[in-house]
Amino acid sequence: MKNSLLLFIAFLAFTACSKQQGKKNSAITGIDSTLRPGDDFFKYVNGKWYDSVKIPASQSGVGTYMFMNYPQRMRLQGILDSISQSKNSAGSIAQKVGDFYASGMDTVTIEKRGYTPIKPLLAKIDAISDLPSLMNFVVDQVKVDNSSIIGFGVSPDEKNSSMNIAQIYQTGIGLPDRDYYFKSDSSTVAIQEAYKKYLSTLFQQTGSNAIEAKKNANLVYDIDKQLAVSHKTKVELRDVQANYNKMAVTDLVKRHPNIGWTTFLNNLGAKTDSINVGQPAYYDNLNKLLKTIPITNWKIYLKANAIERYSDDLSKPFVDASFEYTKVLSGQAVQKKRGEKMANVVDNYLGEALGELYVKKYFSEDAKKRMLVLVNNLQKAYAKRIDKLEWMSQSTKQKAKEKLFAITKKIGYPDKWKDYSKVNIARNTYFENMVSAASVANQFQLAKLGKAVDKSEWFTTVPTVTAYNNPTANEIVFPAGILQPPYFDNNADDALNYGGIGMVIGHEITHTFDDQGAQYDKNGNLKNWWTKEDYAQFKARIQQVINLYSTYTVLGDLHINGAMTVGENTADIAGIAVAYDAFKMTEEGQGNTKIDGFTPDQRFFISIAKIWRVKMKDEFLRLWINNNPHSPPNWRVNGPLMNTTPFYEAFNVQAGDKMFLPKKDRITIW
């Protein structure tokens, strides 16, 4: 089912160390000088802001990181409002983007249609009479981005990363994660009940009476739970070797006769003789359930899936039902305005077309050039850190540096934009516009099957405030959305930029060498390049990270899952260390001139705290802890800084301070 939550240029010659560029235009304010920096650095820098800022009623949090996407959507909405009111030539990017947005803003037509757009879908489910017809319906939905019980995609073969292969993965559940079906604490039970109520409401809005709707909701929940039993946990999913199970289609046909893989692939139009089965236990279980669960029950499940998939895109009663469930999950008080919602929808379906318009208005080539200087300097600093590692042999160091130097760097926006010429968009057919865009996206994926990987492809949209590391391509990607204050300011001093975007760059480089990334070679293949002794040393240090972060708590006694967040925590610890080393190469980093009363080193560390300046609802924080592989923002500051000796020196952190760790206990991996 639709998940209620919410993935990853050849190396240039090292540039000379950067000198001060431009002028400082970002004063440091809001420091709480009544607090000791070594007790809680996040609060020392952000406490005044945190205590005074109000979370907008339409949001589940406020501040930087993912919550910067809220003001980003306001920017996008400005672009969309303007372009949707202009005369644009048929078939142009402007016409498709503008008309798609206009169709979604036309709530009068959307309300009149009610759930008419999905009535043909529900009729097809009613017509299902046996297992083959059920599976034919499932494959038809895969074609329009509805995974239901089969999660299918096309991506690089992790042991032959230059070629694309078919991939299938666990899916089929409506709650955020499998664990939600098996916990009995009050917060989880409230979410379970809200989900059942949501399903019941959807059934009532499509013709069922209250008693029948409740019965159907419980039936769907029971099927969900039976599927969830075979799901791997989020910690188990971190085992990239265990997620690689390339199988011949002929073997899968024998293994899963009820799924009917040959017919499924033929109907999908996917020509392949092998598939990587990410989580085999899920499909083994599904094969059994397709026989043990009556077809009539599967039809009810598929109806719930179909209605839920499009609930936010139908008339107000469906949108309201979806939001009532969202409220319980995230704590968001009121619905987002229609314009903000539609900016997000257009970004999801026509992301690169909208991104092209965004770049023209909001991103400069000068920013891209300076960003490249930063990335190159951090690579240089990383190489020096590898050379100094006492626990790693020379042979492994050499291979690590080869991998480091092979990293592809993508900054700002793609070199070539995606082609949306086959997407049909009209101003008065919002639902059909979405289906057309989803169908073309599926065709784009299928066209890659069995072909060489296009290394120029991006896996995030340009305006999104994010960055990612893609291990199968050995690349790091920084879209234009994150290249703005507080992360990056082309006119700010180096301390702020190296502490801000520098930490993010170091973080993404480190994913190349975290618990998962370290298992891929310089070409992006899942292949060991370590000596046995060095890898044992590496794993021991990774375990130190797991152990330390598992002691951190939020909301009283709710612990961070150290095993689930280990990759991100490792990247945070090393990311700060390498960003600091790169900063010390600059003129400002080598000096001691104070700005705003702070030394260069102090400004560097303050900048780190500012980029994770976030406040969120308790409900969303609980959702975060249970599902997000990143630690909460305050621990993205305090956790790595507790392991950063230059931080101790910059702020005179002493034994007795709450963040103090003895030097022997501070973790250094890279």
NULOKE-371123 format. One line per 5 residues: their letters; for each residue x, y, z of C-alpha. Coordinates in steps of 0.001 Angstrom, whole numbers, plus 500000, padded with zeros to 6 digits. Layout:
N
A) X:Y:Z; ... .
***
This chain:
670
MKNSL) 500000:500000:500000; 500922:503633:499751; 503481:504173:502466; 502449:506780:504987; 505868:508250:505205 .
LLFIA) 507696:509114:503323; 516277:507030:499110; 521015:508597:497143; 532092:514192:486869; 534977:512513:487066 .
FLAFT) 537397:513627:489779; 538881:516989:488955; 542436:517959:489843; 542671:519394:493335; 542253:523143:493369 .
ACSKQ) 544407:525439:495414; 543206:526084:498953; 540488:528714:498909; 541065:532271:500010; 538401:534458:501551 .
QGKKN) 535784:535117:498877; 533243:537899:498974; 532285:539460:502276; 530694:538112:505388; 526972:538915:505410 .
SAITG) 525708:536422:507971; 526058:537632:511536; 525892:535091:514341; 522994:535897:516642; 520898:534118:519240 .
IDSTL) 523734:532548:521230; 522645:531751:524794; 525711:532835:526751; 524095:531660:530012; 524702:528061:528943 .
RPGDD) 528005:526218:528853; 528753:525166:525252; 530038:521832:526540; 526760:520953:528255; 524465:521169:525226 .
FFKYV) 525934:522871:522170; 522697:522551:520206; 520891:524598:522858; 523817:527003:523281; 523501:527982:519610 .
NGKWY) 519810:527360:518960; 518067:527519:522339; 516745:531082:522084; 515377:530374:518623; 513955:527023:519721 .
DSVKI) 512119:528470:522713; 510560:531330:520749; 509801:529872:517303; 506298:528607:516562; 505678:525593:514345 .
PASQS) 503200:526631:511615; 499877:524845:512088; 500163:523304:508611; 503582:521799:509342; 504955:519128:511669 .
GVGTY) 508166:521051:512267; 510071:524223:511478; 513667:525185:510765; 516333:523795:508474; 516907:520457:506777 .
MFMNY) 513673:518845:505520; 511624:521713:506919; 513373:524132:504565; 511314:522442:501877; 508303:524390:503209 .
PQRMR) 509687:527812:502144; 511050:526083:499041; 507497:525118:498109; 506526:528763:498520; 509217:529637:495978 .
LQGIL) 507971:526935:493647; 504411:528090:494129; 505453:531569:493030; 506910:530122:489829; 503820:527989:489259 .
DSISQ) 501325:530774:489939; 503082:532912:487349; 503566:530304:484658; 500063:528838:484990; 498612:532259:484179 .
SKNSA) 500792:532764:481104; 500157:531763:477508; 502484:528859:476841; 503020:526978:473600; 501474:523514:473477 .
GSIAQ) 503864:520763:474523; 506377:523121:476085; 507739:522637:479597; 505920:525778:480655; 502602:524454:479315 .
KVGDF) 502925:521068:480997; 504066:522453:484346; 501608:525357:484295; 498586:523327:483225; 499332:520492:485646 .
YASGM) 499433:523003:488497; 496275:524729:487238; 494419:521405:487038; 495287:520664:490642; 494259:524140:491760 .
DTVTI) 490878:523718:490063; 489153:522449:493187; 485708:523229:491763; 486130:520557:489086; 487841:518175:491514 .
EKRGY) 484923:518477:493976; 482356:517922:491240; 484079:514727:490168; 484132:513280:493691; 485605:509806:493392 .
TPIKP) 484484:509378:489772; 488127:509187:488562; 488710:505923:490424; 485337:504283:489721; 486742:502440:486672 .
LLAKI) 489534:501158:488910; 487070:499878:491503; 484992:498288:488738; 488066:496386:487521; 488570:495050:491037 .
DAISD) 484924:493967:491172; 485503:492033:487933; 488368:489976:489414; 487255:486349:489548; 490385:484296:490144 .
LPSLM) 494091:484479:490911; 495256:485162:487323; 492836:488079:486940; 493901:489396:490349; 497567:489361:489302 .
NFVVD) 496686:491018:485971; 495143:493879:487926; 498221:494109:490159; 500568:494427:487180; 498340:497083:485572 .
QVKVD) 498702:499133:488756; 502479:498727:488794; 502421:500501:485441; 501023:503630:487119; 503200:503654:490246 .
NSSII) 500928:501679:492557; 502966:498841:494023; 500108:497139:495968; 501600:493684:496657; 504502:493709:494150 .
GFGVS) 507326:496209:494488; 509069:496371:491107; 511824:498636:489834; 514836:498859:487532; 518235:499891:488864 .
PDEKN) 521931:498937:488655; 523009:495382:489332; 524992:495843:492532; 527586:493289:491442; 527739:494632:487880 .
SSMNI) 526938:498282:488450; 527303:499345:484821; 524142:497407:483859; 520504:497819:484914; 518492:494824:486102 .
AQIYQ) 514970:494153:487376; 514533:494457:491139; 511677:493420:493417; 511365:494423:497063; 509028:494065:500030 .
TGIGL) 505872:496196:500010; 502148:495770:500673; 501635:497434:504069; 499893:500704:504917; 501538:501628:508220 .
PDRDY) 504979:503262:508105; 506904:500109:508957; 506360:496432:509814; 507050:497042:513518; 503908:499180:513842 .
YFKSD) 501811:496008:513509; 503488:494262:516430; 504028:496966:519067; 501512:497500:521854; 502583:500809:523414 .
SSTVA) 499917:503515:523588; 501401:505727:520850; 501586:502853:518360; 498113:501571:519235; 496740:505079:518585 .
IQEAY) 498328:504992:515117; 496945:501498:514446; 493438:502648:515369; 493745:505836:513311; 494780:503761:510300 .
KKYLS) 491812:501411:510697; 489472:504378:511068; 490994:505902:507925; 490360:502717:505943; 486816:502469:507284 .
TLFQQ) 486098:506075:506268; 487381:505431:502743; 485101:502420:502380; 482107:504442:503593; 482860:507232:501142 .
TGSNA) 482763:504746:498263; 479423:503177:499157; 479793:500816:502118; 477654:501198:505229; 479376:501803:508582 .
IEAKK) 479242:498180:509760; 480516:496789:506462; 483213:499468:506233; 484573:498673:509696; 484582:494960:508891 .
NANLV) 486454:495609:505645; 488991:497854:507392; 489777:495121:509916; 490100:492594:507088; 492582:494834:505246 .
YDIDK) 494546:495403:508450; 494750:491637:508989; 496146:491079:505479; 498605:493924:506046; 499781:492229:509218 .
QLAVS) 500184:488857:507521; 502384:490549:504900; 504298:492492:507563; 505348:489267:509300; 507754:488541:506447 .
HKTKV) 509114:492089:506162; 512688:492690:507215; 513206:495303:509916; 514922:498584:509114; 518082:497326:510790 .
ELRDV) 518006:494088:508777; 517550:496112:505581; 520957:497721:506189; 522601:494401:505248; 523312:495118:501583 .
QANYN) 524715:491644:500979; 521523:490024:502259; 519480:492280:499951; 521287:490905:496897; 519601:487714:495719 .
KMAVT) 519792:487552:491937; 517586:484721:490693; 516692:483284:487317; 513109:483958:486308; 512708:480240:485592 .
DLVKR) 513613:479485:489215; 511220:482144:490497; 508411:480688:488413; 508914:477338:490147; 509355:478942:493564 .
HPNIG) 506262:481174:493318; 503683:479448:491103; 500817:481521:492522; 502467:484836:491610; 502990:483762:488012 .
WTTFL) 506182:485651:487261; 506262:484870:483532; 502799:486333:482969; 503549:489249:485301; 506711:490230:483417 .
NNLGA) 505105:489755:479999; 502135:491933:480918; 504463:494531:482373; 506587:494541:479237; 509719:493664:481174 .
KTDSI) 511997:491415:479141; 514531:489780:481454; 515815:486352:482398; 516775:487288:485968; 515591:489451:488871 .
NVGQP) 517260:490617:492058; 514910:489664:494885; 515689:492119:497666; 513742:490333:500389; 512931:486740:499326 .
AYYDN) 510951:485929:502493; 508324:488504:501548; 507652:486900:498159; 507712:483386:499612; 505060:484525:502085 .
LNKLL) 503049:486368:499420; 503005:483249:497252; 501397:481300:500126; 498952:484055:501064; 497669:484340:497503 .
KTIPI) 496233:480848:497993; 495269:480886:501664; 493479:484272:501615; 490183:484116:499646; 489973:486108:496410 .
TNWKI) 487013:488057:497844; 489257:489282:500681; 492060:490191:498299; 489570:492284:496330; 488670:494246:499455 .
YLKAN) 492391:494736:500161; 493016:495982:496616; 490085:498396:496868; 491543:499863:500039; 494898:500133:498336 .
AIERY) 493446:501877:495273; 491359:504377:497246; 494212:505146:499626; 496659:505572:496748; 494567:508446:495384 .
SDDLS) 492835:509767:498521; 494780:513039:498513; 493896:513596:494850; 490121:513228:495017; 487404:515438:496518 .
KPFVD) 487518:517001:499974; 485997:514109:501980; 488852:511843:500844; 491497:514494:501485; 490052:515131:504943 .
ASFEY) 490108:511421:505790; 493744:511177:504747; 494622:514191:506857; 492921:512833:509994; 495304:509881:509796 .
TKVLS) 498274:512147:509052; 497488:514224:512140; 497933:511228:514403; 501180:510230:512687; 502877:513628:512507 .
GQAVQ) 501090:516014:514861; 500385:518425:512004; 497459:520580:513202; 495830:521819:509988; 496031:520909:506321 .
KKRGE) 498513:522567:504032; 497142:525150:501657; 496264:523903:498196; 499069:525838:496507; 501718:524280:498735 .
KMANV) 500307:520820:498140; 500290:521324:494391; 503845:522668:494343; 504855:519383:495960; 502764:517300:493529 .
VDNYL) 504242:519003:490456; 507727:518569:491927; 506996:514841:492371; 505585:514197:488905; 507381:516749:486693 .
GEALG) 510364:517397:488933; 513064:518170:486409; 510799:520377:484319; 510012:522442:487409; 513663:522257:488457 .
ELYVK) 514747:523781:485162; 512523:526778:485870; 513777:526980:489460; 517456:527036:488475; 516922:529908:486053 .
KYFSE) 515508:532043:488843; 517316:530976:491998; 520696:529348:491295; 523884:531035:490092; 526853:529555:488278 .
DAKKR) 529146:531353:490744; 527587:529300:493553; 528262:526119:491583; 531917:527079:491052; 532541:527856:494712 .
MLVLV) 530790:524679:495732; 533163:522694:493531; 536126:524313:495298; 534687:523204:498622; 534114:519631:497428 .
NNLQK) 537621:519368:496002; 539206:520666:499195; 537262:518189:501296; 538394:515356:499032; 541950:516509:499490 .
AYAKR) 541505:516630:503262; 539919:513166:503233; 542906:511712:501411; 545242:513125:504059; 543100:511639:506825 .
IDKLE) 543252:508221:505158; 547057:508481:505009; 547184:509151:508771; 544961:506244:509854; 546907:504082:512310 .
WMSQS) 544564:501099:512107; 544560:500647:508315; 547214:498916:506213; 548898:500622:503276; 547267:498337:500709 .
TKQKA) 543756:499183:501940; 544641:502876:502205; 545640:502864:498559; 542352:501305:497493; 540391:503680:499712 .
KEKLF) 542060:506671:498058; 541436:505221:494601; 537770:505023:495490; 537830:508534:496942; 539397:509965:493789 .
AITKK) 536888:508121:491581; 533866:509842:493160; 531628:511627:490673; 530437:515061:491851; 527057:516437:490813 .
IGYPD) 526286:519985:491853; 523206:522141:491351; 521331:520477:488507; 521663:517717:485866; 523774:518174:482764 .
KWKDY) 520766:517068:480722; 517115:517460:481687; 514541:514674:481619; 512243:514462:478590; 508532:514865:479423 .
SKVNI) 507308:515052:475820; 505198:511890:476193; 503355:513168:479264; 499884:514458:478354; 498737:517388:480468 .
ARNTY) 495444:519306:480244; 494108:522083:482473; 490868:520342:483469; 491919:516710:484094; 494038:516638:487243 .
FENMV) 493644:512927:487938; 494411:511910:484353; 497449:514196:484355; 498885:512298:487310; 498190:508942:485706 .
SAASV) 499862:510035:482469; 502968:511269:484299; 503161:508074:486379; 502720:505900:483292; 505500:507688:481396 .
ANQFQ) 507770:507423:484442; 507158:503668:484487; 507936:503424:480775; 511149:505348:481407; 512133:502804:484071 .
LAKLG) 511313:499793:481896; 513310:501223:479000; 516443:501004:481170; 516074:497259:481768; 519027:495285:480470 .
KAVDK) 520801:498430:479285; 523897:500274:480424; 523428:502584:483410; 523084:506267:482554; 525485:507851:485051 .
SEWFT) 524044:511308:484385; 520658:510437:485947; 519612:512221:489164; 517501:510679:491932; 516238:513828:493607 .
TVPTV) 514648:516977:492250; 516706:520128:491943; 514764:522338:494420; 514772:519735:497222; 516794:520574:500331 .
TAYNN) 518820:517367:500470; 522061:515715:499390; 522812:512063:498734; 525438:509439:498070; 524718:506765:495466 .
PTANE) 527035:503807:496161; 526417:501927:492888; 527575:504981:490939; 530152:506103:493522; 528736:509610:493317 .
IVFPA) 527785:512463:495633; 524959:514823:494693; 524128:518329:495943; 521008:519808:494317; 520478:523556:494118 .
GILQP) 517867:523374:496887; 520437:522839:499634; 522895:525387:498257; 521448:528310:500207; 521782:529662:503767 .
PYFDN) 522355:528373:506362; 524101:525545:504478; 525804:527612:501810; 526184:531328:501187; 528402:532443:498324 .
NADDA) 529048:535745:500107; 529779:534322:503568; 533170:533673:505143; 534780:530248:504909; 534087:529314:508548 .
LNYGG) 530342:529400:507942; 530493:527582:504621; 532890:524855:505749; 530884:524341:508930; 527655:524356:506941 .
IGMVI) 527761:522791:503500; 531291:521537:504242; 529939:519257:506935; 527277:518032:504473; 529929:517375:501810 .
GHEIT) 532078:515484:504311; 529003:513561:505401; 528185:512472:501834; 531785:511522:501066; 531832:509417:504227 .
HTFDD) 528804:507442:503026; 531250:506072:500468; 533005:504528:503472; 530210:503877:506006; 528967:500433:507075 .
QGAQY) 527137:500015:503753; 529190:502131:501339; 532443:500492:502405; 531217:497255:500823; 531230:498757:497308 .
DKNGN) 534379:499211:495240; 535438:502316:493314; 533224:501313:490370; 530120:500887:492511; 530194:497093:492614 .
LKNWW) 529334:495132:495750; 532855:493727:496025; 535315:493414:498888; 538431:495601:498632; 539571:495254:502247 .
TKEDY) 542076:492998:503942; 540442:490743:506521; 542293:492450:509367; 541452:495991:508252; 537766:495196:507830 .
AQFKA) 537633:493722:511335; 539154:496951:512675; 536628:498992:510701; 533684:496934:511973; 534876:497370:515556 .
RIQQV) 534794:501143:515137; 531363:500967:513540; 530176:499048:516604; 531489:501864:518800; 529201:504269:516940 .
INLYS) 526223:501938:517402; 526916:501583:521113; 527374:505302:521761; 524311:506541:519882; 522137:503838:521432 .
TYTVL) 522634:505656:524761; 521143:508919:523444; 517484:509620:524224; 514657:511957:523217; 511140:512506:524586 .
GDLHI) 512201:511292:527987; 513395:507722:527585; 512934:506971:523865; 516328:505746:522657; 517911:506332:519281 .
NGAMT) 518271:503061:517390; 522046:502992:517059; 522032:500091:514596; 519439:501714:512301; 521196:505121:512308 .
VGENT) 524807:503933:512258; 525492:504936:508640; 524294:508489:509124; 526003:508839:512509; 529282:507596:511078 .
ADIAG) 528935:510123:508258; 528228:512927:510746; 531276:512153:512898; 533686:511872:509976; 531941:514612:508002 .
IAVAY) 532706:517214:510667; 536281:515987:511064; 537099:516235:507364; 535265:519564:506976; 537356:520970:509817 .
DAFKM) 540592:519756:508214; 539569:521338:504913; 538661:524592:506677; 542146:524706:508224; 543552:524858:504684 .
TEEGQ) 541896:528237:504114; 543302:531648:504968; 540608:532225:507588; 541074:528769:509090; 544801:529356:509499 .
GNTKI) 544257:532718:511190; 542681:533756:514456; 540776:536909:513516; 537486:537175:515393; 534215:538053:513670 .
DGFTP) 531173:538888:515798; 533367:538111:518801; 534018:534507:517757; 537234:532883:516571; 537276:531145:513168 .
DQRFF) 537052:527721:514839; 534130:528822:516997; 532297:530165:513936; 532912:526851:512175; 531296:524834:514965 .
ISIAK) 528470:527327:515462; 527665:526961:511761; 527335:523194:512238; 524762:523739:514980; 522851:526249:512852 .
IWRVK) 522375:523897:509895; 520486:521451:512146; 518322:524151:513743; 515016:522243:513817; 511990:522092:516099 .
MKDEF) 509324:519445:515537; 506108:518144:517032; 506487:515295:519516; 504432:513039:517249; 506727:513709:514328 .
LRLWI) 509825:513223:516476; 508480:509830:517550; 507817:508977:513888; 511367:510121:513114; 512973:507949:515802 .
NNNPH) 511073:504880:514601; 511705:505308:510886; 514398:507838:509980; 517971:506533:509520; 519267:509932:510696 .
SPPNW) 519522:510859:514353; 517294:513746:515505; 518780:517199:514802; 520066:517916:518315; 522064:514680:518266 .
RVNGP) 523389:515462:514781; 525093:518349:516553; 525980:517100:520026; 526714:513476:519075; 529516:514060:516565 .
LMNTT) 530921:517082:518420; 531412:514930:521522; 533855:512985:519342; 535582:516044:517823; 538654:517148:519801 .
PFYEA) 539030:520569:518073; 535524:521397:519365; 536736:520788:522926; 539626:523160:522312; 537516:525855:520642 .
FNVQA) 535012:526065:523514; 537168:524906:526452; 535052:521804:527084; 536169:520241:530341; 535604:517078:532365 .
GDKMF) 532305:517552:534144; 530623:519145:531123; 527709:517001:529946; 529141:516551:526442; 532607:515596:527678 .
LPKKD) 534049:512267:526594; 537555:511223:527661; 539911:511390:524701; 540356:507606:524697; 536579:507193:524234 .
RITIW) 536227:509626:521319; 535473:507752:518119; 537634:508220:515035; 536885:506100:511998; 538109:508193:509080 .
***
